[in-house]
Each structure stands twice: as C-alpha cells, then as structure tokens.
Amino acid sequence: MNNFKDYLAPKNLLKDRVILVTGAGQGMGRVAALTYAIHGATVILHGRKIDKLESVYDEIEAVGGPQATILPFDLEQTESKDFEVIAQAIKLQLKRLDGILHNAVFASNLTPLENQTLELWLSTLRVNLIGPCALTRACLPLLKASPDASVIMTADTHGHHPAAYWGGFAVAKAGVEVLVRIQAQEWEILPKLRINALIPGAVNTPQRNRTHPGEIKHTLPQPQDLMPTYLYLMGEASKGVSGETIFC
C-alpha cells in the first residue's frame, strides 16, 4: 500500500463530521483528536482518565475547533449492553457518527508466554481486539447512516511480524488485521463505509517509551509526523480503500 505521509489535507476536510477517537487522553490519540478537530471534526474523546480528556478538550477549544465531547469508559470492563448504551448516547447527543479511530491500547511488560496469565490475556484481547470490534458493531447503525464513514483500527508491527515475548499483545494485533479483512468483505455492499488497519510503527509515545525504555526518543518520529496518513484514511480521499493494512 502507498505511503500517505505527504498527503495535504484541506483545512475543512472533516467539517460537519463526528469522529470518535478512543484512547484520546495522550500520545497518538491526543494528537489525532486535536488534528481532526483542527480540520473541522466534532471529536468524541474516549479514555479512562477524565482529567486527561479534559486537557485535550481544552486544547481543542484553544485552537478554535468544534466543541468536543468527553466519553469516559474502560474497554477492559465494558460489556455488550454497555456498548449499546454508548452508541445510543452518541445518537441522542450528536445525532450522527462519521468515523472511529480505534487507538486505545493495552500492553503489559514483555515476558515469555509461560508467564502470561489467563487474566492478562483476557485484558489484552478485550482492549486491543474484542472491545473495538464490539464498539464498531454497536455504532454500525450510525456509521451506515453517514454519507461517508471510515473506521481505522490500530494494528502493530509485532502483530504483523510476531516476535518472542510479545505474546497476547501480538496475537491481538494480528487479529486486528484479520478482523479488518473480514469486515471489509462484509461491507463491500456498503460503498459509503470502509475499514482499514493502520500500523504507526516506532513513534515517540508514552506506550513506546514504556515498552522500549532504552531508545533515544528524539530520533523517533513524533505523533504529528503521522497525521497526514490519519487524515487521509478518515477523509473522503480514501473512499474505495478498505480492508488494507497501511504502514506509517
């Protein structure tokens, strides 16, 4: 797939659209939410920690973006009925949904499979794979009603090229790519709706800092360096692109 790092998004690319960003409190999610708002989107900020979401809310307000909405919940704990309530709340408050960036992530410390418990695997799969799938399913009626809707699932290099010690996280992220291919095929009859997997790669984020503490951080790409690709996939320029795994 082509690299879209040089894509120049028009200022009003996402005007009048409502975009849900999970894991919006820090790192890649924070920068993506702010970028989408700068390009006209009303952003729904998801995360577990309200204080971090409020900080992003204030940043969006400071740059003159449309008023954001804060939507705190824990993907690790959310049940099927809760996702339905979340989707209904979006419908009642905002009337529409035009895109989801599944950015929330859970990754434990690197350790051999023999040390990874059932409980750890369940948490890892719920946040990185099962939860995003359930959230998309609950929001599907809203996405179908949109004139142009895009779902971006965040994959990972360790899911695409599995390696020792990455265990359940790598399995979950490999599952993301399979899920995207299946969903894209099922949505072939819905030309206004698309889904893709995006692999950010090595980026200077809090998550990367925790899993790779010995790296020299200033040598890594910054989250904002990847935003042209995030904008391309969320905007109308990516119509017809679905079921792909795209590397930043």
Secondary structure, 3 states (H helix, E strand, C coil): CCCCCCCCCCCCCCCCCEEEECCCCCHHHHHHHHHHHHCCCEEEEEECCHHHHHHHHHHHHHCCCCCCEEEECCCCCCCHHHHHHHHHHHHHHHCCCCEEEECCCCCCCCCCHHHCCHHHHHHHHHHHHHHHHHHHHHHHHHHHHCCCEEEEEECCHHHHCCCCCCHHHHHHHHHHHHHHHHHHHHCCCCCCEEEEEEECCCCCCHHHHHHCCCCCHHHCCCHHHHHHHHHHHHCHHHCCCCCCEEEC
